[in-house]
């Protein structure tokens, strides 16, 4: 069995935070050092040290530069470095996916093609090692499932090579599409583009951590140390339970009947509910009292998010009450695999059915973003993603 990693992003996320948290949670230092040697890059060394961030003790991993890249790297150069390495194929693939997502986001933010983006964030040695080290660390720890909390992006403004920008910056905002985020704490950037790209590539589910048996807890620090604020990334690492033991979980169902909500508000209400942690939202046509047409608004959410869902229901709809019940549900274990298609990267959601069988579906929001940007039909993007995943599967299973 593999392991389950949960990112608790109460103070955002960055590349060095991820690496530090994994080391703090038990990633063997010598294996990380030796694994990164397979990148075939010289001019740096890794150093770990224990630091305090507020009241928390955390690990800070520093990439000490002796001599490194003189200029920001292009996407094609990054791909060449990864292709020429002897890293395991899954590490190469996921690292490429992180950089592809970063290029896509930076391109959208600065209105240039992804291939023309030069990475100021990851164009120097330390950030490059943070990204690949984080992916390699998950591989070495045999992590097969990654979940995450909502992400605290920070507040205020940041000074960048492009000038003064609001928090979150344009690249983080682009990478955060479909991910629950909020703003709290000091007026500074807490989530970086590199951290968000790692999170988007690795994570299959966002929400509160479920009960984790025998979890190891790790804390990773970045460079920033705001006064009085515990600026660290917390991770929970646990062994995945056998399939038979984790087929059922518990979830809260919240329902209300609506016969006087303007249909133009449906999309807005659903977006707000998902933003506060709803797992699923459905509007079911119904005939109400006195024969009036209406809808039953039904939400699924974890117990921790029930109050937030209720608050949105009462704020955004005419509802005066709601029905709440806790349900058991059967779920398939799932994971995400990133595939490259013309125009971008798509996450494939893979569900294990059992007996070696699985089913795969492309993530809708990734396909929609590519379709919107390229003008291609959404259906063709989704089909291309499915073909790309099937091709990878055939290659992986082909006898050598």
N, C-alpha and C positions, 0 to 999 in steps of 0.2 A: 504494500500500500504506500501511497505517497503522503505528502503532508499538506496541511491547510495553513495558509498565511493570511492574516487579516491586518490591513493597514488602518490604524486609527489616526486620522489626519486632523486632529484637534488643533494643530498649529501648522497646517499646510503640509507640503511635501517638496523635497528637492532631491537631486541625484545623490549628493553626499549624505543626506539624511537616510535615504534608503540603504545605502551601503553600510553606514554606521549602525543602523538598527539591526541589519542582518548579522553583522559581526557580534553585536551585543547579545543577540539571541542564540549564538552558538555556531555561526559560520566559521569553519576552521581557517585560521589566518594563513597557515602555510599552503593550504590547498588553493586559497584565493590568489596568493602571490604566484604560485606555480601555474595556475590556470591562466592568469593574465599574461604570463610570458608567451603564451601561444598567439598573442596578438602580433608578436614580432616587432614591438616598439621599444625603443631605448630612450634614455634621457629623463627618467623619473624613478622615484621609489615611493612605496606606500609606508605610511606611519599611522599607527592607531594610538589614541590617547583618551583617557577618561576626563570628562568635563562635567560641569554643572550648568544646567539651564533652569533658572528659577530654583525650585526645590527638587528637581529631578537630576539623577546621575545618568549620564548618557555617554555613548562612544562617538568620538569624532574621528573619521578617517581622512587624513590629509594626503593629497598627491603632491609630493615634494618635487618640484620641477628642477632638473639640472640643465637640460636644454630640450626644447620642444618645438611645436609647430610655430612658425613665425607669423602666419596669417590664418584668418578663419578658414575653415575647410568647406569645400563644396560637397554636395550630396554625392556626386560621382566619386570623389576622392575617398570619402568615408566608406562607400560601398567597396571600393578596391581594397582598402585596408582590411575590411572584414573578410572579403573573399580570399585574400592572400594569407589569412591567418589559419591556424590549425585548431581553432575553437570547435567544440561540438556543433553539429548542424543546427540543433534547436536554438543554441545561443546566438549563432550567426543570424538565423531567421528573425528571432525576436529583436535583436539589436538593430537589424536593418529596419524592422517595422517601427521602432522608436524613432529613428532618424527620419524615416519617410513621413511619419506623423508630424514631427517637428518642422520638416521642410514645408509640408502642406499648410500648417498653421502659420508659419512665418511668411509664406507666400501670400496667404489670404490677408494677413495683417498689413503687409507692406506692398501689396499689389504687384507681385512679381511671380513668375513661374517657379514652381518648386525646384526645378533643375538649376535655376539661377540663384537660389538662396545660398548665402555664405553664412555659416553658423557662427555668430558671435557668442552664443551661449555655450555651444559644444565644440567650438573651433579651436579651443586650447586643450592641452593635454589632460589637465585635471578633470574637466567636465566629460571629456571623451572616456576616460577611465571610469568615472562614476557610473556612466550609463552601462558600459559593457560589464563592469564589475557587479552592478546590481542584477543584471540578467544572469550572469554567470553564477552569482551567489544563490539565486533561486534554483538554478539547475543543480548546483552542488548539494543543496539542502533537500533535493528531491521534492520540491514543491509542485504539486499537481493541481491545486485549487487556490485561487487568490480572490479575496473579497476586500471591500474597503468601506469605511464610513463616508459620510458627506465630508467635503473638503473645505477647510477654513482658508480662504484665499487672501485674507488680510484686508487692509484699508489704506486710504490716502493716495499718495503718488510715488512714483519711482523715477529715478534718473537713468536713462538708457543711452546707448549709442545713437538712438534716433531722436533723443530729446526727452522732455518730461512727459510721462504717461500716467494715466490713472491706474489704480489697482482694482481688479486684475488687468494686466497689460493685454493688448490685443491678441498676442499668441496664446496666453493662458485662457482668455475668454473663448477663443476658437477651439482649443483643446477640451474645454469644459462642457461643450455642448452635450446634453444628455446625461451629465454627471451632476448629482446634487451638490451645491456649493453654498456657502454662507460667509459672512464677514464678521469678525470678532477680534478683540485684542488690540495690540499696538498698531499705529498707523504706519505700516510698512508692508512690503510684499512677503507673504508667507508661502505661497505656492508658485514655483518657478515653471517655465515651459518644460524644462527637462524632467522635473518631477511629475508633471501632469502627463507628459508623453509616456513615461514609464508606467504610471498608474493606468492609463488608458489601454496600453498594450497588454499588461499583465492581468488586469482585474476582470472577473466575469460577473460579479454582482456588487451592488452598492447598497448599504443599509447597515443597521445595527448588527454587531457581532452576535451570533447565536451562542448558545452555551458551548464552551470549548473545554473539553476534558484535558487535564494534565498539560495546560498550555505553558509554553515558555514565553516570557515577556521580554522584549528588547526595546531599547531607546536609542535613537540615532540623532545626532546633532549636526546642524549646519554651522556656518560661520557667524551668523547673526545672533546676538545675545541681548534682546531688549530687556531693560530693567524691569524686574518683577513679573516677568512672563516666562512660563516653562516652554521655551521654543525648541521642541523636539518632536520627532515622529515616533509613535509607539507601534510596535507590531506584536501580534500574538501568533505563536507558531505551535501547531499541534499535529498529532498523527491523525490522518484521515481514518474514520471509523469504517469497518467493513460495510459493504453495500447493504446487507440485510438490516443493519443496525441504524441506518440513517435514511430510510425511505420515508419516514414520517416526521414532519415538524408541526409546530403550532403557529397559527396566524390569526389575526383579528379581522373579522368582516364588519364593515360599517355600511349601513344602508339607509337611504331615505327616499321617500316618494316625492316627486316634483311635478306639478302640473301648471306652474306659472313661471318657469324659468325660460327666458328668451333663448331659443336655440343658437343664436349667434354667440352666446356666452359659453356654450358647451366646451369648445376647444380650450378656452382660457381657464375654465374651472379644472379641467383635466390636467393641464400643464402645471397649475398651482399645486394640485394634489400630488403629482409625481415629484415636484420639487421639494416637498416636505417629507418624502419617504414612502409614499404609497407604492406598493409592489405591483398592483394592477388596479385599473379603474374601468368600469363598464357602465354604459348608459343603455338600459333595457326598455324598449317601448312597452307601455302598459295603458290600460283603460282605467282611469281613476273614478272616484265617486261622481255621480250624476252624469256618467258616460263621457267625461272629459278625457281627451288623450293626454298622456304625460309620460314620464320616464321614471324608472327606478335607478337611482345612482348608487352603485355598489362599489366599495373599495376594499382592497386587501392591504393590510399593513401589519408590521410587527407591533407588539404590545407597546414598545417604547415610542412609536410614532402615532399612536392612536389619538392622543390629545391634539397634536399638530394637525392631523387630518380633520378632526372635528372642528377645529378653529377655522380652517379654510371653508368647510361646508357651511358653517354658520355665517361667515363673513361674505362669501361669494354667491350664496344661493338664498332663496326665500325660506329654506328649511327651518322649522322650529324645533325639530327633534330628530333623532337618529336611532336606529336599532344597532346594537353591538353584540356580537357573539364571538367566542373563540372557537376556531375550527382546527381539526387535524387535516393535514394534506399530505399526499404522497408526492414526492419529487424525485426526479432522476438526477444523479450526479452529473455535473456539467463543467465544461472548461471552455476557454476561448483559444482559438488559433488564428493568427493573422495571415492573410494571403494577399499577394500583390495582384492588382488588376489594372488595366489601362486607366490612368487617371487618379490612382491612389491606392490605399490599403483598406481592406475590409476584414473585420473580425468575424470569424465563423463560430457560432455557438454549437458546441459538440455535446450531445447528451448520450451517456452510456445506458443502453437498454438492458444489458446483461448478456452473458454467454458470448462475449466478444463482439456483440452487435452494437452499433451506434447510429445516431441520426444527426445530421448537420444542417444548419440553416444560417444564411448570411444575416448579419446584424443590419436591420432596416436603416437606422440613422446613418451608418457609414455609407451605405449604398445611395441613400437620398442625397447626402452631401456631395458625393461624386457626380451623381446625375445632375444636380443643380449647377455644379461648377463646369461640367463638360458639355451639357446639353444632350447627353446620351439618354435613351429611355431607361427608366428605373428598372424595368424588367430585364433589360439586357445586362445591366450592371450586376444584378442579383444572379443571373445565370452565369455570368463570367466568374463570379466569386465561387459559385458551386463547382464549376469546372476546374478552377484553379485548385480548390481543396481536393477534389477527386484525383487530379493529376499528382498532387503531393502524396496522397495515400497510395496510389498505384506505385509510385517510385519507391516509397518506403517499404512496401511489401514485395517488391520485385527481387527475386533471388539474384545474388551477386555471382 
